[in-house]
Amino acid sequence: MGLLDNAKDAAEATGKKVHEWADDTKERVADKADEAKAESEVKRAESNRDATKAKNDYKENLRDS
């Protein structure tokens, strides 16, 4: 192998590594976005649950009065 072949192989290996790094980063960002969305949905559900409980407690208090 000559110097050019070695340089070509090194460039190809570097290109593959950069491509893998970019794919991994893209997946990590997507995973974080999914995680944030899921946490938001949980908080919304908890808020709805708490609001419904408060409404039901209020109605119950009205019935008892």
Backbone as JSON, one array per atom type, in Angstrom:
{
  "sequence": "MGLLDNAKDAAEATGKKVHEWADDTKERVADKADEAKAESEVKRAESNRDATKAKNDYKENLRDS",
  "N": [[0.84, -1.18, 0.0], [0.43, 2.18, -0.75], [1.23, 5.56, 0.18], [-0.95, 7.16, -0.52], [-3.04, 5.31, -0.54], [-3.12, 4.6, 2.15], [-3.88, 7.06, 3.25], [-6.35, 7.34, 2.06], [-7.75, 5.17, 3.19], [-7.69, 5.95, 5.89], [-9.18, 8.3, 5.76], [-11.66, 7.28, 4.97], [-12.29, 5.68, 7.2], [-12.44, 7.66, 9.13], [-14.6, 9.12, 8.12], [-16.66, 7.22, 8.37], [-16.73, 7.01, 11.15], [-17.48, 9.61, 11.9], [-20.01, 9.68, 10.74], [-21.33, 7.68, 12.23], [-21.18, 8.92, 14.76], [-22.79, 11.16, 14.29], [-25.28, 9.93, 13.79], [-25.71, 8.68, 16.3], [-25.87, 10.94, 17.95], [-28.13, 12.17, 16.89], [-30.07, 10.24, 17.55], [-29.9, 10.36, 20.36], [-30.82, 12.96, 20.86], [-33.43, 12.74, 19.88], [-34.39, 10.82, 21.66], [-34.28, 12.26, 24.08], [-36.16, 14.24, 23.5], [-38.47, 12.68, 23.24], [-38.61, 11.74, 25.85], [-39.04, 14.14, 27.28], [-41.52, 14.83, 26.23], [-43.09, 12.71, 27.14], [-42.9, 13.08, 29.92], [-44.21, 15.52, 30.11], [-46.78, 14.78, 29.32], [-47.44, 13.08, 31.44], [-47.44, 14.88, 33.58], [-49.56, 16.52, 32.78], [-51.67, 14.69, 32.88], [-51.64, 14.08, 35.62], [-52.33, 16.58, 36.62], [-54.9, 16.87, 35.57], [-56.12, 14.77, 36.93], [-55.89, 15.65, 39.59], [-57.43, 17.98, 39.44], [-59.94, 16.92, 38.85], [-60.38, 15.42, 41.16], [-60.49, 17.46, 43.06], [-62.75, 18.81, 42.16], [-64.7, 16.82, 42.53], [-64.51, 16.45, 45.3], [-65.4, 18.96, 46.14], [-68.06, 18.9, 45.18], [-69.0, 16.81, 46.74], [-68.81, 17.92, 49.28], [-70.75, 19.89, 49.0], [-73.04, 18.3, 48.85], [-73.1, 17.23, 51.38], [-73.67, 19.4, 52.93]],
  "CA": [[0.0, 0.0, 0.0], [1.17, 3.43, -0.8], [0.83, 6.64, 1.06], [-2.3, 7.59, -0.89], [-3.98, 4.28, -0.09], [-3.24, 4.75, 3.6], [-4.64, 8.28, 3.5], [-7.72, 7.06, 1.66], [-8.32, 4.31, 4.23], [-7.86, 6.76, 7.09], [-10.3, 9.22, 5.5], [-12.89, 6.48, 4.99], [-12.55, 5.31, 8.58], [-12.88, 8.88, 9.8], [-15.95, 9.4, 7.62], [-17.59, 6.28, 9.01], [-16.83, 7.37, 12.56], [-18.27, 10.84, 11.98], [-21.39, 9.3, 10.42], [-21.85, 6.98, 13.42], [-21.34, 9.92, 15.8], [-23.96, 11.98, 13.95], [-26.46, 9.1, 14.02], [-25.87, 8.52, 17.74], [-26.31, 12.23, 18.48], [-29.51, 12.33, 16.45], [-30.88, 9.35, 18.37], [-29.93, 10.89, 21.73], [-31.7, 14.13, 20.86], [-34.79, 12.23, 19.72], [-34.75, 10.16, 22.93], [-34.55, 13.32, 25.07], [-37.42, 14.87, 23.13], [-39.52, 11.73, 23.62], [-38.67, 11.74, 27.32], [-39.68, 15.38, 27.71], [-42.93, 14.75, 25.85], [-43.74, 11.76, 28.06], [-43.01, 13.74, 31.22], [-45.25, 16.53, 29.98], [-48.07, 14.08, 29.31], [-47.69, 12.6, 32.8], [-47.81, 16.04, 34.4], [-50.89, 16.93, 32.38], [-52.6, 13.69, 33.42], [-51.71, 14.29, 37.07], [-53.06, 17.82, 36.83], [-56.32, 16.56, 35.32], [-56.58, 13.93, 38.03], [-56.04, 16.49, 40.78], [-58.57, 18.88, 39.23], [-61.16, 16.11, 38.96], [-60.55, 15.09, 42.57], [-60.92, 18.68, 43.74], [-64.15, 19.05, 41.77], [-65.53, 15.81, 43.19], [-64.53, 16.78, 46.73], [-66.27, 20.12, 46.3], [-69.44, 18.43, 45.02], [-69.33, 15.99, 47.91], [-69.03, 18.86, 50.37], [-72.05, 20.53, 48.77], [-74.08, 17.34, 49.17], [-73.1, 17.04, 52.84], [-74.13, 20.63, 53.59]],
  "C": [[0.88, 1.24, 0.0], [0.6, 4.45, 0.17], [-0.59, 7.11, 0.76], [-3.35, 6.59, -0.43], [-4.2, 4.38, 1.42], [-4.1, 5.97, 3.95], [-6.11, 8.06, 3.16], [-8.42, 6.2, 2.72], [-8.59, 5.1, 5.52], [-9.05, 7.71, 6.93], [-11.63, 8.47, 5.53], [-13.27, 6.09, 6.41], [-13.05, 6.51, 9.38], [-14.3, 9.24, 9.39], [-17.0, 8.5, 8.26], [-17.81, 6.65, 10.48], [-17.68, 8.62, 12.76], [-19.74, 10.54, 11.71], [-22.03, 8.59, 11.62], [-22.1, 7.97, 14.55], [-22.58, 10.76, 15.55], [-25.25, 11.2, 14.19], [-26.74, 8.94, 15.51], [-26.41, 9.81, 18.38], [-27.76, 12.48, 18.12], [-30.45, 11.47, 17.29], [-31.0, 9.85, 19.81], [-30.87, 12.08, 21.84], [-33.16, 13.69, 20.75], [-35.27, 11.57, 21.01], [-35.07, 11.2, 24.0], [-35.87, 14.02, 24.77], [-38.59, 13.97, 23.5], [-39.72, 11.71, 25.13], [-39.37, 12.99, 27.84], [-41.16, 15.37, 27.39], [-43.69, 13.83, 26.8], [-43.92, 12.38, 29.44], [-44.1, 14.8, 31.2], [-46.64, 15.9, 30.0], [-48.43, 13.56, 30.7], [-48.14, 13.75, 33.69], [-49.21, 16.53, 34.06], [-51.93, 15.97, 32.95], [-52.75, 13.85, 34.93], [-52.51, 15.54, 37.4], [-54.56, 17.6, 36.63], [-56.9, 15.72, 36.44], [-56.83, 14.76, 39.28], [-57.23, 17.44, 40.64], [-59.88, 18.12, 39.37], [-61.42, 15.76, 40.42], [-61.05, 16.31, 43.35], [-62.38, 18.98, 43.43], [-65.08, 18.08, 42.48], [-65.62, 16.05, 44.7], [-65.46, 17.96, 47.0], [-67.74, 19.72, 46.19], [-69.89, 17.62, 46.22], [-69.61, 16.89, 49.11], [-70.38, 19.58, 50.22], [-73.2, 19.58, 49.15], [-74.22, 17.16, 50.69], [-73.68, 18.25, 53.57], [-75.64, 20.73, 53.63]]
}
